[in-house]
Amino acid sequence: MSSRFFAAGESSSESSSEEEELYSEEEKEQNLEEGSSEEDDSDEEEDASDEEDGGKTGISKFLKDQASSEGESSDDDTPKLVKSAKNKRLEELDGVIKLIDNAVKINDWSSISTEFDKLNRQVVKIAAADKAPKQYIKTVSDLEDFMNETIAKQKVSTKKMNATNAKGLNAMKQKIKRNNREYTIEIEKYKEDKFDYMMSDEEEDTVPVEKPSSKRDIYVLETPGEDDQGFSTVGRGGRTLQYTPESIFAHLRTITESRGKKNTDRAEQIRIMERLLAVAVTPYQRVRVLLTLISTRFDLTTGSSVTFMSQEQWKSADQELGTLLEVLEDNRNMVIVENAEAWDDDEKPPQPAPGEKLKVPGSIVSIVERLDDELTRSLQHIDPHTAEYIERLGDEQALYNKVVRAMLYVEELKKDAKLEVPQENANRIVMRRVEHIYFKPSQVVNILEENAWNSVPSQFNSNITPRGKAQDIATLVQILCTYLFENSADIIRGRAYLCQVYFCALHDQYYRARDMLLMSHLQETIGNFDISTQILFNRTLVQVGLCAFRAGLVYESQNTLLEICGSGRQKELLAQGVMIQRYSQVTPEQERLERQRQLPFHMHINLELLECVFLTCSMLLEIPLLAQTGSSPDIKKRVISKNYRRLLEFHERQIFTGPPENTRDHIMQASRALAAGEWKKAVELINSIKIWELMAQSEKIKAMLSEQIQEEGLRTYLFTYAPFYDTLAVSTLASMFEISEGKVAAVVSRMISHEELAAALDQVNSAIIFRKGVELSRLQSLSLTLSDKASGLIEANERTLEQRTQGTANAFERQGGRGGRGGGRGGARGGMRGDRGGPRTRGGQQFGGGALGGAIKA
């Protein structure tokens, strides 16, 4: 053995694998050389003792002299305590028990669960050679009593445990039931007389149940009749694993206990459960196997590099869920509820009390939600421009069928008040159904509903959405959303409201969608919702804006879309793409979460169409405004869309302008033509945009745009050339812009009433009489500009002060009336300033327009 250490000392460059190989070889030879090495050691010891004794032989060799006895007695004066291995283990056991007692005092079930596992590992070492210690029996018995007391208190207490503690309590509930079954006799003796049991020396044998082996199953060659390939699975001791109805629960327990552990072959577990499902006889066995099998399929993507379930595994889980629902529909005396207790006896199935239903722990709603999430996740990662995406999207019909059937099942459970099914389950499944139909046209939803009800047996019907009402999609959405309004709260209610608004806007019900959105006041509180609900709010807002555009309401459409399209972050706000800035401080975790929130491609809103609508509406509003401010310098300049102004300025700075290549170029060139009075060219450019073909009734949209351009061209012409006219016939304008005289009169009258045009309409002669005012000189125009800038500077200073004082009330009074607010320490002087500085109108100072304004008002 010494040669190994010398070899390691001589060559430090040897690999660890060579040392391990050498060590294993010497271990193999250790048993053979043990006898000889002991003899050699004994010979060496005898030689050494002979030398020390000075060559004594015979009896004198074994006699001790006085000197040696005195030396040994001095060495024995130092006390030495030698503990046996059993005593050491008992001390370790007592230490763990003490930790459990401390955790019990503070009701820390998480620590109790951890230390209980350590306690069982220590007992296995002790009980392997001896009986279970009495302190262990005392601890597990007291723990069971304390657990029952805690559960009883939780049922009547209004204060709930935190999540960690509740998880530990649930884990201990299963562990104690399973563990104490082995020591039932000893625990009963302890409970009869605790003092005598702990003081007595008699200990009866307790046979610990053999723990299931953690070793993986191996395969041995068997007769070809057993398996197609000639192999069969064997377990501990080389015994062949038998898949029989009696062994189903034992196999399921082994699989359930291995969930979440490392090096677990889930694919092998799925194959085992498929065999168990084939041999299952009773409905209870089939339900238990199906629940475990579906959960194991979901575990395939947990903790692995795979981001979504494969289509094969997803379809298998979907089929198994359908089988599970069929079994439950055929056996009404058995239900799956979340508050059911787990059955731990592997030998016999549970027997419900007379008049009660057999409860199986599980959740149909959670399984449907997980299936939905996995389908969404797969659609996120598949290229939407391939046939695979279309094929994968076809699975949505099968999923929607399961959503409807699960909804019917939850309704059936809620009819029985004894089951205590929470309302949240029904809200969750109804919300999933709404989320599958709110963004689809009525024709598509009709097909979904028809196929879904065909898959449901005829004897089943829904109380929320009966079969007859499912044909009218608007009524269906109204019923589902009203149900959620009445029975849910917070996030689900807000999402249902937004889904209904989205559906109304998608089907051209603008005024209803607008009124619902305004009455909900969600725009004031949407910042308190989660990110997915904020994304839904942005999508709803965009859809309402597009609906207003289709209705010909240009101003409302532009005002609605301004917040989303004006930010330049449409992709991010609508969850249709991740925009990584160049110098952004986004962590990889934040980027991963952002990608998980992305919507599948079939739910996207066309961003090019959205930009086209926004820029077109901005053009129809901005061009007349530019003409108005250009001809009347006393009017305060205001900007409706900064993005549109920036694009227009960039386009005007170009030296050479070629033919339009994209949507933006068409709109910019149409803007320049409209500003120059060439409305026909503007109409031609706008109508030539191909993106309009993506909208329903595109010809109607183009006709509406032509009318809007004619009207805004008329307003632009009047703003630009009004100073050059004294009178202008209505018929001239009608022929110039090819619109009726009544339309021209209506436009001019609206401009006059809004004080946009200094003119009067002569209805007798059908003419417009323009009023001339005093033209401002260059100095007066510059003075007006200076006053505007000064008032803007004052407003900026006031906003800065309000930000620094954080909007504190009466912030200006503390400065002695400075800034024209009055009051405070300034006394009468500040009060006079306050009187002079009255309420300020929008835009700063009140300006009546000087001489020109007076002439117009006269």
Summary of the structure (lengths in Angstrom):
residues: 858
radius of gyration: 42.8
end to end distance: 120.2
largest distance: 157.1
contacts: 2297
relative contact order: 0.03
helix: 67%
strand: 3%
